[in-house]
Amino acid sequence: MWSYYGAKTNVVQHYPPPRHGKIIEPFAGTARYALRYFDREVLLVDKYEVIIKIWKFLQSCSANDILSLPRFTHGENINNHKYDCEEQRLLMGFLIGYAHRSPTDKATVRARERPNRLNYNINQVAQNLWKIKHWQFQWSSYEDIPDQEATWFIDPPYQFGGHCYRESNRNIDFNLLADWCQSRTGQVIVCENTKANWMDFKPLVSQQCSSGRNYEAIWTNGQSSFDFKQLSIF
Ligand SMILES: C[S@@+](CC[C@H](N)C(=O)[O-])C[C@H]1O[C@@H](n2cnc3c(N)ncnc32)[C@H](O)[C@@H]1O
C-alpha cells in the first residue's frame, strides 16, 4: 500500500504460495506477501506502532478519504497541510518518501523526477482498500501471537543490515527466534539475506537495492524448489 524500507515488493512472487486459509505476518511492515494473497484470513503484527496505526486507518477509511489527500511538490513540507487525523498524516509521511523507515516531513527528490508518482500512489491505495476489510492487526511483538495452524510469513529485520528500523534487529535474539519459527504449526516461510546464520537459509533471488546488490534467502519447513541447487551438466 505504501513504500517502506525492506518491503518485499520486487521479490514477493518468488516465495511459495500459502497452503493454509490463514496468513500470519509477525513482522508485518507493509505486508507484501499478505497483500498478494489478500483473500485469505490475515493477521498482521508489528512492534512499531505507526505501522499498525496506518493499517487500521486504511481499513476504516473510505476511498474518498484517501483521494482527498494533498498532492505535494518536491521539497514541500508535510506540515503545510491539515489532516483529519494523526494516521492520515503518518500515511502521507510515507507516501511522499521512498523506502523510508518512518514517516518523512518533506517530499523527496522523486517528487521532482516523477511528478505524478504521489498522485499514482494515492490512487493505488484508494483502489486497494477493499482488499483489507477483513484483515486483523495487532500492535505487539511477534512472541505474543499464540501458535495456530497458518501460513507464517516471517520477515524480521535482517540479522546483518536490519539495524536501521525503529524496531530493529538490536532487540531480537535470533537464537530464540529460530526456535520460535521452527515451533509454529503449519507452513513456515522465513525471510533473510544470505549473510544470516541463525537458520539454514537457502539463496532465493538477488536484487539491486539502494545499498548495492542484496541476496534474498529463505528457510521453509515444506519442500520447495530452493532446496535443490541446479545440477551442473558435464
Ligand atoms: C523487514 S520489515 C518487514 C517488511 C515486510 N515484509 C514488507 O513487505 O513490507 C520488518 C518489520 O519488523 C518489525 N519488527 C521489528 N521487531 C519486531 C518484533 N519484535 N515484533 C514484531 N515486529 C517487529 C519492524 O517494525 C518492521 O516493520
The ligand as an SDF file (V2000), in Angstrom:
LIG
                    3D

 27 29  0  0  0  0  0  0  0  0999 V2000
   11.7590   -6.3860    7.0980 C   0  0  0  0  0  0  0  0  0  0  0  0
   10.4240   -5.4320    7.7710 S   0  0  0  0  0  0  0  0  0  0  0  0
    9.0330   -6.3140    7.1260 C   0  0  0  0  0  0  0  0  0  0  0  0
    8.7830   -5.9600    5.6830 C   0  0  0  0  0  0  0  0  0  0  0  0
    7.5110   -6.5890    5.1250 C   0  0  0  0  0  0  0  0  0  0  0  0
    7.6990   -7.9870    4.8320 N   0  0  0  0  0  0  0  0  0  0  0  0
    7.0550   -5.8390    3.8810 C   0  0  0  0  0  0  0  0  0  0  0  0
    6.8610   -6.4620    2.8140 O   0  0  0  0  0  0  0  0  0  0  0  0
    6.8670   -4.6150    3.9820 O   0  0  0  0  0  0  0  0  0  0  0  0
   10.4870   -5.9110    9.4660 C   0  0  0  0  0  0  0  0  0  0  0  0
    9.3930   -5.3280   10.3770 C   0  0  0  0  0  0  0  0  0  0  0  0
    9.5200   -5.9650   11.6500 O   0  0  0  0  0  0  0  0  0  0  0  0
    9.1170   -5.0450   12.6500 C   0  0  0  0  0  0  0  0  0  0  0  0
    9.6320   -5.5530   13.9460 N   0  0  0  0  0  0  0  0  0  0  0  0
   10.8710   -5.4310   14.4760 C   0  0  0  0  0  0  0  0  0  0  0  0
   10.9690   -6.1070   15.6380 N   0  0  0  0  0  0  0  0  0  0  0  0
    9.7600   -6.6850   15.8460 C   0  0  0  0  0  0  0  0  0  0  0  0
    9.2250   -7.5540   16.8460 C   0  0  0  0  0  0  0  0  0  0  0  0
    9.9600   -7.9520   17.9120 N   0  0  0  0  0  0  0  0  0  0  0  0
    7.9550   -7.9960   16.7210 N   0  0  0  0  0  0  0  0  0  0  0  0
    7.1840   -7.6070   15.6640 C   0  0  0  0  0  0  0  0  0  0  0  0
    7.6270   -6.7680   14.6860 N   0  0  0  0  0  0  0  0  0  0  0  0
    8.9000   -6.3320   14.7720 C   0  0  0  0  0  0  0  0  0  0  0  0
    9.6880   -3.7280   12.1770 C   0  0  0  0  0  0  0  0  0  0  0  0
    8.9890   -2.6400   12.7640 O   0  0  0  0  0  0  0  0  0  0  0  0
    9.4830   -3.8340   10.6500 C   0  0  0  0  0  0  0  0  0  0  0  0
    8.2680   -3.2030   10.2830 O   0  0  0  0  0  0  0  0  0  0  0  0
  1  2  1  0
  2  3  1  0
  2 10  1  0
  3  4  1  0
  4  5  1  0
  5  6  1  0
  5  7  1  0
  7  8  2  0
  7  9  1  0
 10 11  1  0
 11 12  1  0
 11 26  1  0
 12 13  1  0
 13 14  1  0
 13 24  1  0
 14 15  1  0
 14 23  1  0
 15 16  2  0
 16 17  1  0
 17 18  1  0
 17 23  2  0
 18 19  1  0
 18 20  2  0
 20 21  1  0
 21 22  2  0
 22 23  1  0
 24 25  1  0
 24 26  1  0
 26 27  1  0
M  CHG  2   2   1   9  -1
M  END
$$$$
